[in-house]
Every structure is written in C-alpha cells, then in structure tokens.
Amino acid sequence: MKNTVTSFAPRESDKILSNRKENTGLYREYALLDCDSGRAVVTLRIYWPGSVAYSCVWIHSDKGHARGGGRAGGGGYCKASAAAGAALSDAGVRFEHNIDGRGLEAIRGALEALGAHLGIKRPFIHLAHA
C-alpha cells in the first residue's frame, strides 16, 4: 500500500531520551539518503532489548529539523513498525495510512512517502541490521 505524508510539523521531542537504547540492542537502522546531496535526511533506529521495541528518529531537511521517540510492547502485532510509527508521530509526521503494527514494509513505505514530501528527487533507503 502506497503511503503519503498528510502533514509535517517538525518537533524536537524529549521522548527520544527515554527511547534511545544504544547499549542494549540495536535491531535495525534505516537511513533515508538524498543521492543528490549525499546526506542522510532521516535516520530511524529500532532497538529491541527485550519484550519492548523502542524507536528513535532524526529528521534534518530544508523543511525543518525534528526528532522523536516511541515504544511498543505487548504481542500479536509488529512491534517494530508500531514503535517506528510512534517515533515518527512524535517528531510531527502524519501519514495517510497509519504504519503502527503493519509490518516492516510499512516502515519502508513511510520513509519513501516522507522523502517525497521533503522533496528528495533521488532517494535511497539504506537498511542496516544489527
């Protein structure tokens, strides 16, 4: 399902501090790169140190700078996409289709939509597994 950004009101949330788990289990890191400028416009990290997934996002673009954090616990759904959706929402990004619990491809679709909204003409999404 193709996603679109409905609004981007950049916020620099302090939730990122409690959701950043550098030393306890990086699960994945997504980087949305602008191939024309060579810079990382969005960095999204998902940490999974135990039964709860945590996520942090940093956005650095000409349309604003933002950061956010989110977490997802429980079971029966994709916690990685739920945590990523919470972090993006905390940073001020709203999507036409909610990505919470919709799987890892929903994260990729959200980053593609965010890249289009930010005006990146040649985006590249780099995924690193820890």
Secondary structure as a PSIPRED ss2 file (coil, helix, strand):
# PSIPRED VFORMAT (PSIPRED V4.0)

   1 M C   1.000  0.000  0.000
   2 K C   1.000  0.000  0.000
   3 N C   1.000  0.000  0.000
   4 T C   1.000  0.000  0.000
   5 V E   0.000  0.000  1.000
   6 T E   0.000  0.000  1.000
   7 S E   0.000  0.000  1.000
   8 F E   0.000  0.000  1.000
   9 A C   1.000  0.000  0.000
  10 P C   1.000  0.000  0.000
  11 R C   1.000  0.000  0.000
  12 E E   0.000  0.000  1.000
  13 S C   1.000  0.000  0.000
  14 D C   1.000  0.000  0.000
  15 K H   0.000  1.000  0.000
  16 I H   0.000  1.000  0.000
  17 L H   0.000  1.000  0.000
  18 S H   0.000  1.000  0.000
  19 N H   0.000  1.000  0.000
  20 R C   1.000  0.000  0.000
  21 K C   1.000  0.000  0.000
  22 E C   1.000  0.000  0.000
  23 N C   1.000  0.000  0.000
  24 T C   1.000  0.000  0.000
  25 G C   1.000  0.000  0.000
  26 L E   0.000  0.000  1.000
  27 Y E   0.000  0.000  1.000
  28 R E   0.000  0.000  1.000
  29 E E   0.000  0.000  1.000
  30 Y E   0.000  0.000  1.000
  31 A E   0.000  0.000  1.000
  32 L E   0.000  0.000  1.000
  33 L E   0.000  0.000  1.000
  34 D E   0.000  0.000  1.000
  35 C C   1.000  0.000  0.000
  36 D C   1.000  0.000  0.000
  37 S C   1.000  0.000  0.000
  38 G C   1.000  0.000  0.000
  39 R E   0.000  0.000  1.000
  40 A E   0.000  0.000  1.000
  41 V E   0.000  0.000  1.000
  42 V E   0.000  0.000  1.000
  43 T E   0.000  0.000  1.000
  44 L E   0.000  0.000  1.000
  45 R E   0.000  0.000  1.000
  46 I E   0.000  0.000  1.000
  47 Y E   0.000  0.000  1.000
  48 W C   1.000  0.000  0.000
  49 P C   1.000  0.000  0.000
  50 G C   1.000  0.000  0.000
  51 S C   1.000  0.000  0.000
  52 V C   1.000  0.000  0.000
  53 A E   0.000  0.000  1.000
  54 Y E   0.000  0.000  1.000
  55 S E   0.000  0.000  1.000
  56 C E   0.000  0.000  1.000
  57 V E   0.000  0.000  1.000
  58 W E   0.000  0.000  1.000
  59 I E   0.000  0.000  1.000
  60 H E   0.000  0.000  1.000
  61 S E   0.000  0.000  1.000
  62 D C   1.000  0.000  0.000
  63 K C   1.000  0.000  0.000
  64 G E   0.000  0.000  1.000
  65 H E   0.000  0.000  1.000
  66 A E   0.000  0.000  1.000
  67 R E   0.000  0.000  1.000
  68 G E   0.000  0.000  1.000
  69 G E   0.000  0.000  1.000
  70 G E   0.000  0.000  1.000
  71 R E   0.000  0.000  1.000
  72 A E   0.000  0.000  1.000
  73 G C   1.000  0.000  0.000
  74 G C   1.000  0.000  0.000
  75 G C   1.000  0.000  0.000
  76 G C   1.000  0.000  0.000
  77 Y C   1.000  0.000  0.000
  78 C E   0.000  0.000  1.000
  79 K H   0.000  1.000  0.000
  80 A H   0.000  1.000  0.000
  81 S H   0.000  1.000  0.000
  82 A H   0.000  1.000  0.000
  83 A H   0.000  1.000  0.000
  84 A H   0.000  1.000  0.000
  85 G H   0.000  1.000  0.000
  86 A H   0.000  1.000  0.000
  87 A H   0.000  1.000  0.000
  88 L H   0.000  1.000  0.000
  89 S H   0.000  1.000  0.000
  90 D H   0.000  1.000  0.000
  91 A C   1.000  0.000  0.000
  92 G C   1.000  0.000  0.000
  93 V E   0.000  0.000  1.000
  94 R E   0.000  0.000  1.000
  95 F E   0.000  0.000  1.000
  96 E C   1.000  0.000  0.000
  97 H C   1.000  0.000  0.000
  98 N C   1.000  0.000  0.000
  99 I C   1.000  0.000  0.000
 100 D C   1.000  0.000  0.000
 101 G E   0.000  0.000  1.000
 102 R C   1.000  0.000  0.000
 103 G C   1.000  0.000  0.000
 104 L H   0.000  1.000  0.000
 105 E H   0.000  1.000  0.000
 106 A H   0.000  1.000  0.000
 107 I H   0.000  1.000  0.000
 108 R H   0.000  1.000  0.000
 109 G H   0.000  1.000  0.000
 110 A H   0.000  1.000  0.000
 111 L H   0.000  1.000  0.000
 112 E H   0.000  1.000  0.000
 113 A H   0.000  1.000  0.000
 114 L H   0.000  1.000  0.000
 115 G H   0.000  1.000  0.000
 116 A H   0.000  1.000  0.000
 117 H H   0.000  1.000  0.000
 118 L C   1.000  0.000  0.000
 119 G C   1.000  0.000  0.000
 120 I C   1.000  0.000  0.000
 121 K C   1.000  0.000  0.000
 122 R C   1.000  0.000  0.000
 123 P E   0.000  0.000  1.000
 124 F E   0.000  0.000  1.000
 125 I E   0.000  0.000  1.000
 126 H E   0.000  0.000  1.000
 127 L E   0.000  0.000  1.000
 128 A E   0.000  0.000  1.000
 129 H E   0.000  0.000  1.000
 130 A C   1.000  0.000  0.000
